[in-house]
Amino acid sequence: MTLSEIRDSEILQVMHETYELWSAGLTRADYYHYNSFQRTHDWGRRHLRFLALRHGDEIAAGCKAYEIELTAKGKTYPFLGIGALFSRRKFRGQGLGGRFMEEFIERAEAIGAAGILLFSDIGSEFYEKYGFQELSSLDFSIDLAVAKWRLPNGAKCPAFTIEAVSHAHTEILHRYHQRWLARRPFAVRRSEKYWHYKIAKELFLNQNSGLSWPCLQLLTVKDGYCIYEVGGKTMRILELVDGGVGPENLWRAVLTQANSLQIRKLRGWEGNLRDLEPGFNLKSFLSGDDFQADFRGQIYYSERNWGRTMMLALDNDVEDWFYEFPCPLMELDHL
């Protein structure tokens, strides 16, 4: 058995096999189109590969392989990312998942990758057998129903705007994110084409999924942004990036918007909280001459049962990343 790229003539066969696993509420026709545009997108043509482990002439297992870059302390590291790993029904129970991982690791070593990154929805035990280790995978939540915070009379929140995320925001998102990278212990580097690719995926799912896929909203302040989605009375923060404005003003704007929407709970990955170190306390940001609050909203943590962040280090320079807490990766880094 060997690992090789899936040929164009085989794509429909793979899509038929993976539809039930990864359809995200799309019809079959939309699911095929969704994967087709990823392969033909400017970023996808250069950085996305559909790989297969073959048994004779048949595809036995496969995945999406992403060529990405992570950055730390001004140095860039090439990585391979794994997404949408599957085994065909007729070949399940034959240990092909393990064989696939071995072949994938050999491929990463052959091209000089510093590591492999994945976000597991099946727990960590399977990948640990092949040398992967889990980075912290925590969700945070803040109960605003008991926070009892408010702007004092006459006080003003920093100016901010709210818009639905679109391709028109690609340049500004890229610019703020680039500034923010320098202060992260490690992070995924995103080109403007990568941003366009990620936004295109989200827009397609919002417009075509039968699961009421939420529309991403963009809150921007001077030199910073927050990407969030709303479901009921919960605001999920996918990404909170301070590109120079400071976390205080960004969090004030987020909480002001949450209050205007009568949000009862904030949720998100723990990477959004790194700028609150060392105390991880929002109340200090909400006090002072210009903004005061009786803020009782504690931050609660729970282990994620999906998107668990795992890495295989192939370069000694990235070994220290396992000791970073909170894990600095954001939800939009999910492959």
C-alpha contacts under 8 A as a table, 3 or more apart, distances in Angstrom:
res1	aa1	res2	aa2	distance
1	M	53	L	6.36
1	M	54	R	5.50
1	M	55	H	5.67
1	M	56	G	7.28
2	T	53	L	5.60
2	T	54	R	5.98
2	T	103	E	7.43
3	L	51	L	6.66
3	L	52	A	5.56
3	L	53	L	4.60
3	L	54	R	6.80
3	L	100	F	7.42
3	L	103	E	6.32
3	L	104	F	7.44
4	S	51	L	5.54
4	S	52	A	5.51
4	S	53	L	6.65
4	S	54	R	7.92
5	E	49	R	6.77
5	E	50	F	5.74
5	E	51	L	4.43
5	E	52	A	6.00
6	I	10	E	6.32
6	I	11	I	6.85
6	I	50	F	5.55
6	I	51	L	5.44
6	I	52	A	5.78
7	R	10	E	5.32
7	R	11	I	6.70
8	D	11	I	5.43
9	S	12	L	7.33
10	E	13	Q	5.35
10	E	14	V	6.52
11	I	14	V	5.15
11	I	15	M	6.16
12	L	15	M	4.97
12	L	16	H	6.08
12	L	32	Y	7.35
13	Q	16	H	5.23
13	Q	17	E	6.43
14	V	17	E	5.07
14	V	18	T	6.21
15	M	18	T	5.17
15	M	19	Y	5.73
15	M	31	Y	7.74
15	M	32	Y	6.47
16	H	19	Y	5.52
17	E	20	E	7.44
17	E	88	R	6.60
18	T	21	L	5.29
18	T	22	W	6.13
18	T	23	S	7.64
18	T	86	F	7.13
19	Y	22	W	5.55
19	Y	23	S	4.98
19	Y	28	R	7.08
19	Y	31	Y	7.24
20	E	23	S	5.94
22	W	84	A	7.21
23	S	26	L	5.37
23	S	27	T	7.51
23	S	28	R	7.71
23	S	31	Y	6.02
24	A	205	L	7.62
24	A	209	S	6.53
24	A	210	G	8.00
24	A	211	L	7.25
25	G	209	S	4.75
25	G	210	G	4.75
25	G	211	L	5.26
26	L	29	A	7.88
26	L	30	D	5.69
26	L	31	Y	5.52
26	L	205	L	7.62
26	L	208	N	6.29
26	L	209	S	4.68
26	L	210	G	6.08
27	T	30	D	5.17
27	T	31	Y	5.97
27	T	209	S	7.71
28	R	31	Y	4.96
28	R	32	Y	6.23
29	A	32	Y	5.29
29	A	33	H	6.33
30	D	33	H	4.94
30	D	34	Y	5.88
30	D	208	N	7.27
31	Y	34	Y	4.95
31	Y	35	N	6.38
32	Y	35	N	5.41
32	Y	36	S	6.07
33	H	36	S	4.90
33	H	37	F	6.16
34	Y	37	F	5.64
34	Y	38	Q	6.59
34	Y	201	K	7.58
34	Y	204	F	7.27
35	N	38	Q	5.15
35	N	39	R	6.50
36	S	39	R	5.29
36	S	40	T	6.37
37	F	40	T	5.04
37	F	41	H	5.69
38	Q	41	H	5.34
38	Q	44	G	5.51
38	Q	48	L	7.90
38	Q	197	Y	7.44
38	Q	201	K	7.85
39	R	44	G	4.96
39	R	45	R	5.63
39	R	48	L	6.61
39	R	49	R	7.68
40	T	44	G	6.03
40	T	45	R	5.49
41	H	44	G	4.92
41	H	45	R	5.99
41	H	197	Y	6.96
42	D	45	R	5.56
42	D	46	R	6.96
42	D	193	K	6.86
43	W	46	R	5.56
43	W	47	H	6.03
43	W	48	L	7.62
43	W	193	K	5.56
43	W	194	Y	5.86
43	W	197	Y	6.49
44	G	47	H	5.15
44	G	48	L	4.72
44	G	49	R	7.87
44	G	197	Y	7.53
45	R	48	L	6.16
47	H	66	Y	5.65
47	H	67	E	4.82
47	H	68	I	7.12
48	L	64	K	6.86
48	L	65	A	5.80
48	L	66	Y	4.80
48	L	67	E	6.47
49	R	64	K	5.76
49	R	65	A	5.06
49	R	66	Y	6.50
50	F	62	G	7.17
50	F	63	C	5.90
50	F	64	K	4.69
50	F	65	A	6.19
51	L	62	G	5.35
51	L	63	C	5.49
51	L	64	K	6.26
51	L	65	A	6.79
52	A	59	I	6.00
52	A	60	A	7.12
52	A	61	A	5.63
52	A	62	G	4.14
52	A	63	C	6.74
53	L	59	I	5.97
53	L	60	A	5.64
53	L	61	A	5.14
53	L	62	G	5.99
53	L	100	F	6.29
54	R	57	D	6.33
54	R	58	E	5.43
54	R	59	I	4.51
54	R	60	A	5.25
54	R	61	A	7.10
55	H	58	E	5.26
55	H	59	I	6.25
55	H	60	A	5.85
59	I	62	G	7.41
59	I	88	R	7.64
60	A	87	S	6.01
60	A	88	R	5.54
60	A	91	F	5.96
60	A	96	L	7.47
61	A	85	L	7.59
61	A	86	F	5.58
61	A	87	S	4.12
61	A	88	R	5.86
61	A	91	F	7.98
61	A	96	L	6.96
61	A	97	G	7.16
61	A	100	F	7.17
62	G	84	A	7.99
62	G	85	L	5.80
62	G	86	F	5.52
62	G	87	S	6.54
62	G	100	F	7.78
63	C	82	I	6.77
63	C	83	G	5.95
63	C	84	A	5.21
63	C	85	L	4.23
63	C	86	F	6.27
64	K	82	I	5.94
64	K	83	G	4.96
64	K	84	A	5.84
64	K	85	L	6.94
65	A	80	L	6.56
65	A	81	G	5.61
65	A	82	I	5.03
65	A	83	G	6.43
66	Y	80	L	5.51
66	Y	81	G	4.69
66	Y	82	I	6.39
66	Y	83	G	7.73
66	Y	335	L	7.86
67	E	78	P	7.33
67	E	79	F	6.08
67	E	80	L	4.90
67	E	81	G	6.40
68	I	78	P	6.17
68	I	79	F	5.32
68	I	80	L	6.10
68	I	81	G	6.90
68	I	188	V	7.42
68	I	189	R	7.60
69	E	76	T	6.44
69	E	77	Y	5.57
69	E	78	P	4.71
69	E	79	F	5.64
69	E	188	V	5.96
69	E	189	R	5.54
69	E	190	R	7.88
70	L	76	T	5.78
70	L	77	Y	5.22
70	L	78	P	6.54
70	L	79	F	6.91
70	L	186	F	6.68
70	L	187	A	5.38
70	L	188	V	4.33
70	L	189	R	5.40
71	T	74	G	6.50
71	T	75	K	5.53
71	T	76	T	4.37
71	T	77	Y	5.98
71	T	181	L	7.67
71	T	186	F	5.46
71	T	187	A	5.52
71	T	188	V	6.35
71	T	189	R	6.23
72	A	75	K	5.38
72	A	76	T	6.57
72	A	182	A	7.78
72	A	184	R	7.12
72	A	185	P	5.67
72	A	186	F	4.43
72	A	187	A	6.83
73	K	182	A	6.97
73	K	185	P	6.88
73	K	186	F	7.52
74	G	182	A	6.89
77	Y	113	A	7.42
77	Y	114	A	5.92
78	P	112	G	7.65
78	P	113	A	5.12
78	P	114	A	5.75
78	P	115	G	7.47
79	F	108	A	7.84
79	F	113	A	5.02
79	F	114	A	5.68
79	F	115	G	5.17
79	F	116	I	5.57
79	F	117	L	7.07
80	L	108	A	6.51
80	L	113	A	6.62
80	L	115	G	6.63
80	L	116	I	4.84
80	L	117	L	6.37
81	G	116	I	5.54
81	G	117	L	4.72
81	G	118	L	5.66
81	G	335	L	7.07
82	I	85	L	7.16
82	I	116	I	7.43
82	I	117	L	6.49
82	I	118	L	5.19
82	I	119	F	7.87
82	I	335	L	7.14
83	G	118	L	6.74
83	G	119	F	7.59
83	G	335	L	5.67
86	F	97	G	7.93
87	S	91	F	6.68
87	S	92	R	6.10
87	S	96	L	7.33
87	S	97	G	6.86
88	R	91	F	5.51
88	R	92	R	6.32
89	R	92	R	5.31
91	F	94	Q	6.17
91	F	96	L	7.40
92	R	95	G	7.33
92	R	96	L	7.20
93	G	96	L	7.60
95	G	98	G	5.61
95	G	99	R	6.64
96	L	99	R	4.92
96	L	100	F	5.93
97	G	100	F	5.06
97	G	101	M	6.34
98	G	101	M	5.15
98	G	102	E	6.34
98	G	130	Y	7.97
99	R	102	E	5.16
99	R	103	E	6.29
100	F	103	E	5.20
100	F	104	F	6.08
101	M	104	F	4.97
101	M	105	I	6.10
101	M	130	Y	7.22
102	E	105	I	5.25
102	E	106	E	6.33
102	E	130	Y	7.40
103	E	106	E	5.09
103	E	107	R	6.26
104	F	107	R	5.01
104	F	108	A	6.31
105	I	108	A	5.05
105	I	109	E	6.23
105	I	116	I	7.85
106	E	109	E	5.12
106	E	110	A	6.09
107	R	110	A	5.07
107	R	111	I	6.49
108	A	111	I	5.49
108	A	112	G	6.38
108	A	113	A	5.28
108	A	115	G	7.38
108	A	116	I	7.33
109	E	112	G	5.13
109	E	113	A	5.86
109	E	314	L	7.30
110	A	113	A	7.72
113	A	116	I	7.46
113	A	314	L	6.95
113	A	315	D	7.89
114	A	313	A	6.45
114	A	314	L	4.92
114	A	315	D	4.74
114	A	318	V	7.37
115	G	311	M	6.86
115	G	312	L	5.35
115	G	313	A	4.53
115	G	314	L	4.73
115	G	315	D	6.60
115	G	318	V	7.84
116	I	311	M	5.58
116	I	312	L	5.09
116	I	313	A	6.79
116	I	314	L	7.78
117	L	309	T	7.57
117	L	310	M	5.98
117	L	311	M	4.65
117	L	312	L	6.68
118	L	309	T	6.13
118	L	310	M	5.41
118	L	311	M	6.45
118	L	334	H	7.95
118	L	335	L	7.15
119	F	306	W	7.70
119	F	307	G	4.48
119	F	308	R	5.02
119	F	309	T	4.64
119	F	310	M	6.07
119	F	334	H	6.46
119	F	335	L	7.03
120	S	123	G	6.04
120	S	124	S	6.90
120	S	306	W	6.33
120	S	307	G	5.02
120	S	308	R	4.90
120	S	309	T	6.54
120	S	310	M	7.17
121	D	305	N	6.76
121	D	306	W	4.30
121	D	307	G	5.34
121	D	308	R	6.52
122	I	305	N	7.90
122	I	306	W	7.17
123	G	126	F	7.51
123	G	305	N	7.04
123	G	306	W	7.56
123	G	308	R	6.98
124	S	127	Y	5.64
124	S	128	E	6.09
124	S	134	E	7.08
124	S	308	R	7.53
124	S	310	M	7.70
125	E	128	E	5.14
125	E	129	K	6.71
126	F	129	K	5.73
126	F	130	Y	7.66
127	Y	130	Y	5.50
127	Y	131	G	6.91
127	Y	132	F	5.51
127	Y	133	Q	7.84
128	E	131	G	5.17
128	E	132	F	4.69
128	E	133	Q	6.02
129	K	132	F	7.25
131	G	312	L	6.08
132	F	310	M	6.15
132	F	311	M	5.26
132	F	312	L	4.39
132	F	313	A	7.61
133	Q	310	M	5.49
133	Q	311	M	5.53
133	Q	312	L	6.32
133	Q	322	F	7.72
134	E	137	S	7.71
134	E	308	R	7.32
134	E	309	T	5.86
134	E	310	M	4.29
134	E	311	M	6.39
134	E	322	F	7.54
135	L	308	R	7.86
135	L	309	T	5.48
135	L	310	M	5.63
135	L	311	M	7.13
135	L	321	W	7.99
135	L	322	F	5.61
135	L	323	Y	7.89
135	L	324	E	7.94
135	L	327	C	6.38
136	S	308	R	7.88
136	S	309	T	6.90
136	S	325	F	6.80
136	S	326	P	6.58
136	S	327	C	5.43
137	S	269	W	7.65
137	S	270	E	7.63
137	S	303	E	6.02
137	S	304	R	5.78
137	S	307	G	7.72
137	S	308	R	5.31
137	S	309	T	5.90
137	S	327	C	7.16
138	L	269	W	6.10
138	L	270	E	5.63
138	L	301	Y	6.24
138	L	302	S	5.53
138	L	303	E	4.65
138	L	304	R	5.51
139	D	267	R	7.03
139	D	268	G	5.56
139	D	269	W	4.58
139	D	270	E	5.57
139	D	301	Y	5.58
139	D	302	S	5.30
139	D	303	E	6.15
139	D	304	R	5.95
140	F	267	R	5.58
140	F	268	G	5.53
140	F	269	W	6.06
140	F	270	E	5.78
140	F	299	I	6.39
140	F	300	Y	5.44
140	F	301	Y	4.54
140	F	302	S	6.53
141	S	265	K	6.73
141	S	266	L	5.43
141	S	267	R	4.39
141	S	268	G	6.78
141	S	299	I	5.80
141	S	300	Y	5.23
141	S	301	Y	6.52
142	I	265	K	5.59
142	I	266	L	5.06
142	I	267	R	6.58
142	I	297	G	5.73
142	I	298	Q	5.90
142	I	299	I	5.01
142	I	300	Y	6.40
143	D	146	V	6.21
143	D	147	A	6.73
143	D	264	R	6.11
143	D	265	K	4.66
143	D	266	L	6.65
143	D	297	G	5.55
143	D	298	Q	7.05
143	D	299	I	7.85
144	L	147	A	4.71
144	L	148	K	7.35
144	L	263	I	7.04
144	L	264	R	4.81
144	L	265	K	5.28
144	L	266	L	7.21
144	L	297	G	5.84
145	A	148	K	7.21
145	A	263	I	7.90
145	A	264	R	4.87
145	A	265	K	7.06
146	V	296	R	6.50
146	V	297	G	6.32
147	A	294	D	7.19
147	A	295	F	4.86
147	A	296	R	4.41
147	A	297	G	4.38
148	K	293	A	7.58
148	K	294	D	5.88
148	K	295	F	5.78
148	K	296	R	6.77
149	W	292	Q	7.89
149	W	293	A	4.60
149	W	294	D	4.94
149	W	295	F	4.90
149	W	296	R	7.78
150	R	292	Q	7.08
150	R	293	A	5.36
150	R	294	D	7.29
151	L	155	A	6.07
151	L	156	K	7.46
151	L	157	C	7.90
151	L	291	F	5.96
151	L	292	Q	6.08
151	L	293	A	6.58
152	P	155	A	5.50
152	P	291	F	6.62
152	P	292	Q	6.13
152	P	293	A	7.58
155	A	290	D	5.67
155	A	291	F	6.22
156	K	290	D	7.06
156	K	291	F	7.41
157	C	249	N	7.78
157	C	252	R	6.64
157	C	253	A	6.38
157	C	256	T	7.35
157	C	291	F	7.47
158	P	221	V	7.34
158	P	249	N	6.14
158	P	252	R	7.41
158	P	253	A	6.37
159	A	221	V	6.30
159	A	222	K	7.91
159	A	253	A	7.62
160	F	219	L	6.55
160	F	220	T	5.42
160	F	221	V	4.66
160	F	222	K	7.65
160	F	253	A	6.62
161	T	218	L	7.86
161	T	219	L	5.56
161	T	220	T	5.39
161	T	221	V	6.88
162	I	217	Q	6.77
162	I	218	L	5.57
162	I	219	L	4.66
162	I	220	T	6.72
163	E	217	Q	5.74
163	E	218	L	5.27
163	E	219	L	6.79
164	A	215	C	6.87
164	A	216	L	5.93
164	A	217	Q	4.45
164	A	218	L	5.88
165	V	169	H	6.76
165	V	199	I	7.46
165	V	215	C	7.73
165	V	216	L	5.58
165	V	217	Q	5.38
165	V	218	L	5.52
165	V	227	I	7.94
166	S	169	H	5.75
166	S	170	T	7.54
166	S	199	I	6.71
166	S	203	L	7.70
167	H	170	T	5.35
167	H	196	H	6.20
167	H	199	I	6.65
167	H	200	A	7.63
168	A	171	E	7.45
169	H	172	I	5.58
169	H	173	L	6.05
170	T	173	L	5.35
170	T	174	H	6.10
170	T	192	E	6.27
170	T	195	W	6.00
170	T	196	H	6.17
171	E	174	H	5.18
171	E	175	R	6.16
171	E	192	E	6.56
172	I	175	R	5.04
172	I	176	Y	6.20
173	L	176	Y	5.43
173	L	177	H	5.95
173	L	195	W	7.82
173	L	225	Y	7.71
174	H	177	H	5.15
174	H	178	Q	6.04
174	H	190	R	7.08
174	H	191	S	6.87
174	H	192	E	5.88
174	H	195	W	7.06
175	R	178	Q	5.27
175	R	179	R	6.61
176	Y	179	R	5.33
176	Y	180	W	6.32
176	Y	223	D	6.16
176	Y	224	G	6.19
176	Y	225	Y	7.75
176	Y	241	V	7.33
176	Y	242	D	7.41
176	Y	243	G	4.72
177	H	180	W	5.03
177	H	181	L	6.25
177	H	190	R	7.99
177	H	241	V	6.66
177	H	243	G	6.44
178	Q	181	L	5.33
178	Q	182	A	7.45
178	Q	189	R	7.80
178	Q	190	R	7.95
178	Q	243	G	7.81
179	R	182	A	6.15
179	R	243	G	5.29
179	R	244	G	7.30
180	W	183	R	5.85
180	W	184	R	7.07
180	W	241	V	6.62
180	W	242	D	6.17
180	W	243	G	4.84
180	W	244	G	7.35
181	L	184	R	5.33
181	L	186	F	7.74
181	L	187	A	6.65
181	L	189	R	7.69
184	R	187	A	6.38
184	R	328	P	7.02
185	P	321	W	7.70
185	P	324	E	7.68
185	P	328	P	7.30
186	F	321	W	7.31
186	F	328	P	6.88
186	F	329	L	7.93
187	A	328	P	6.74
187	A	329	L	6.11
188	V	329	L	7.48
188	V	333	D	6.91
190	R	193	K	7.90
190	R	194	Y	5.59
190	R	195	W	6.46
191	S	194	Y	5.02
191	S	195	W	6.40
192	E	195	W	5.05
192	E	196	H	6.25
193	K	196	H	4.98
193	K	197	Y	6.15
194	Y	197	Y	5.00
194	Y	198	K	6.23
195	W	198	K	5.16
195	W	199	I	6.11
196	H	199	I	5.22
196	H	200	A	6.02
197	Y	200	A	5.13
197	Y	201	K	6.43
198	K	201	K	5.30
198	K	202	E	6.51
198	K	332	L	7.91
199	I	202	E	5.18
199	I	203	L	6.10
200	A	203	L	5.18
200	A	204	F	6.11
201	K	204	F	5.23
201	K	205	L	6.36
202	E	205	L	5.27
202	E	206	N	6.13
202	E	215	C	7.89
202	E	216	L	7.68
203	L	206	N	5.09
203	L	207	Q	6.10
203	L	215	C	7.50
204	F	207	Q	5.24
204	F	208	N	5.95
204	F	209	S	7.83
205	L	208	N	5.23
205	L	209	S	5.05
205	L	213	W	6.22
206	N	209	S	6.03
206	N	212	S	7.11
206	N	213	W	4.76
206	N	214	P	5.91
206	N	215	C	5.77
207	Q	213	W	7.84
209	S	212	S	6.41
209	S	213	W	6.05
210	G	213	W	7.40
214	P	229	E	6.16
214	P	230	V	6.97
214	P	231	G	7.35
215	C	229	E	6.37
216	L	227	I	6.56
216	L	228	Y	5.76
216	L	229	E	5.07
217	Q	227	I	5.63
217	Q	228	Y	5.30
217	Q	229	E	5.92
218	L	225	Y	6.86
218	L	226	C	5.85
218	L	227	I	4.70
218	L	228	Y	6.59
219	L	225	Y	5.47
219	L	226	C	5.03
219	L	227	I	6.34
219	L	228	Y	7.91
219	L	254	V	7.55
220	T	223	D	7.78
220	T	224	G	5.90
220	T	225	Y	4.30
220	T	226	C	6.47
221	V	224	G	5.24
221	V	225	Y	6.00
221	V	245	V	7.84
221	V	250	L	6.77
221	V	253	A	7.76
222	K	245	V	6.34
223	D	242	D	6.79
223	D	243	G	4.94
223	D	244	G	5.56
223	D	245	V	5.39
224	G	240	L	7.94
224	G	241	V	5.64
224	G	242	D	4.57
224	G	243	G	4.84
224	G	244	G	6.82
224	G	245	V	6.15
224	G	250	L	6.86
225	Y	240	L	6.07
225	Y	241	V	5.46
225	Y	242	D	6.68
225	Y	243	G	7.88
225	Y	250	L	7.24
226	C	237	I	7.12
226	C	238	L	7.61
226	C	239	E	5.57
226	C	240	L	4.37
226	C	241	V	6.27
226	C	250	L	7.76
226	C	254	V	7.51
227	I	237	I	6.22
227	I	238	L	5.59
227	I	239	E	5.15
227	I	240	L	6.53
228	Y	235	M	6.67
228	Y	236	R	5.47
228	Y	237	I	4.42
228	Y	238	L	5.30
228	Y	239	E	6.96
229	E	235	M	5.83
229	E	236	R	5.31
229	E	237	I	6.74
229	E	238	L	7.54
230	V	233	K	7.16
230	V	234	T	5.79
230	V	235	M	4.58
230	V	236	R	6.19
231	G	234	T	5.40
231	G	235	M	6.57
231	G	236	R	7.91
233	K	261	L	7.94
233	K	262	Q	6.80
233	K	263	I	4.61
233	K	264	R	5.37
233	K	265	K	6.68
234	T	263	I	5.64
234	T	264	R	6.01
234	T	265	K	4.85
234	T	266	L	5.91
234	T	267	R	7.26
235	M	258	A	7.22
235	M	263	I	6.51
235	M	265	K	6.34
235	M	266	L	4.99
235	M	267	R	6.31
236	R	266	L	5.88
236	R	267	R	4.73
236	R	268	G	5.46
237	I	240	L	6.98
237	I	266	L	7.11
237	I	267	R	6.07
237	I	268	G	5.00
237	I	269	W	7.74
237	I	272	N	7.82
238	L	268	G	6.08
238	L	269	W	7.22
238	L	330	M	6.78
238	L	331	E	5.31
238	L	332	L	6.43
239	E	272	N	6.39
239	E	330	M	6.01
239	E	331	E	6.69
239	E	332	L	6.92
240	L	272	N	5.61
241	V	272	N	7.86
242	D	245	V	5.96
242	D	246	G	5.84
242	D	247	P	5.95
242	D	250	L	7.09
243	G	246	G	7.60
245	V	249	N	6.96
245	V	250	L	7.44
246	G	249	N	6.25
246	G	250	L	6.92
247	P	250	L	5.14
247	P	251	W	6.00
247	P	275	D	6.35
247	P	276	L	7.70
248	E	251	W	5.41
248	E	252	R	6.17
248	E	285	F	5.14
248	E	286	L	7.60
249	N	252	R	5.01
249	N	253	A	6.20
250	L	253	A	5.21
250	L	254	V	6.27
251	W	254	V	4.96
251	W	255	L	6.09
251	W	285	F	7.72
252	R	255	L	5.24
252	R	256	T	6.07
252	R	285	F	7.52
252	R	286	L	6.87
253	A	256	T	5.05
253	A	257	Q	6.19
254	V	257	Q	5.21
254	V	258	A	6.13
255	L	258	A	4.90
255	L	259	N	6.06
256	T	259	N	5.11
256	T	260	S	6.32
257	Q	260	S	5.06
257	Q	261	L	6.36
258	A	261	L	5.18
258	A	262	Q	6.14
258	A	263	I	5.10
259	N	262	Q	4.92
259	N	263	I	5.98
260	S	263	I	7.71
263	I	266	L	7.54
268	G	272	N	7.22
268	G	331	E	7.87
269	W	272	N	6.24
269	W	330	M	6.56
269	W	331	E	6.44
270	E	273	L	5.55
270	E	274	R	7.43
270	E	326	P	5.88
270	E	327	C	6.73
270	E	328	P	7.46
271	G	274	R	5.75
271	G	326	P	5.87
271	G	327	C	5.51
271	G	328	P	4.27
271	G	329	L	5.56
271	G	330	M	5.68
272	N	275	D	7.44
272	N	328	P	7.50
272	N	330	M	7.02
273	L	276	L	5.39
273	L	277	E	7.37
273	L	280	F	6.92
273	L	326	P	7.58
274	R	277	E	5.64
274	R	280	F	7.89
274	R	326	P	6.44
274	R	328	P	6.97
276	L	279	G	6.49
276	L	280	F	4.57
276	L	281	N	6.35
276	L	282	L	7.18
277	E	280	F	5.13
277	E	281	N	7.97
280	F	299	I	7.75
281	N	284	S	6.43
281	N	285	F	7.96
281	N	298	Q	7.77
281	N	299	I	7.75
282	L	285	F	5.43
282	L	286	L	6.71
282	L	295	F	7.95
283	K	286	L	5.12
283	K	287	S	6.59
283	K	293	A	7.45
283	K	294	D	7.91
283	K	295	F	5.71
283	K	296	R	7.67
284	S	287	S	5.60
285	F	288	G	7.96
286	L	291	F	5.64
286	L	292	Q	5.29
286	L	293	A	5.74
286	L	295	F	7.65
287	S	290	D	7.63
287	S	291	F	5.39
287	S	292	Q	4.14
287	S	293	A	6.06
288	G	291	F	5.57
288	G	292	Q	5.83
289	D	292	Q	7.11
304	R	307	G	6.97
304	R	308	R	6.38
305	N	308	R	6.79
307	G	334	H	7.17
313	A	316	N	7.08
313	A	318	V	6.25
313	A	319	E	6.12
314	L	318	V	7.93
315	D	318	V	5.92
315	D	319	E	7.25
316	N	319	E	5.38
317	D	320	D	7.06
318	V	321	W	5.58
319	E	322	F	6.18
320	D	323	Y	5.71
320	D	324	E	7.39
321	W	324	E	5.49
324	E	327	C	5.77
324	E	328	P	7.67
325	F	328	P	7.49
329	L	333	D	6.51
330	M	333	D	5.39
330	M	334	H	7.50
331	E	334	H	5.55
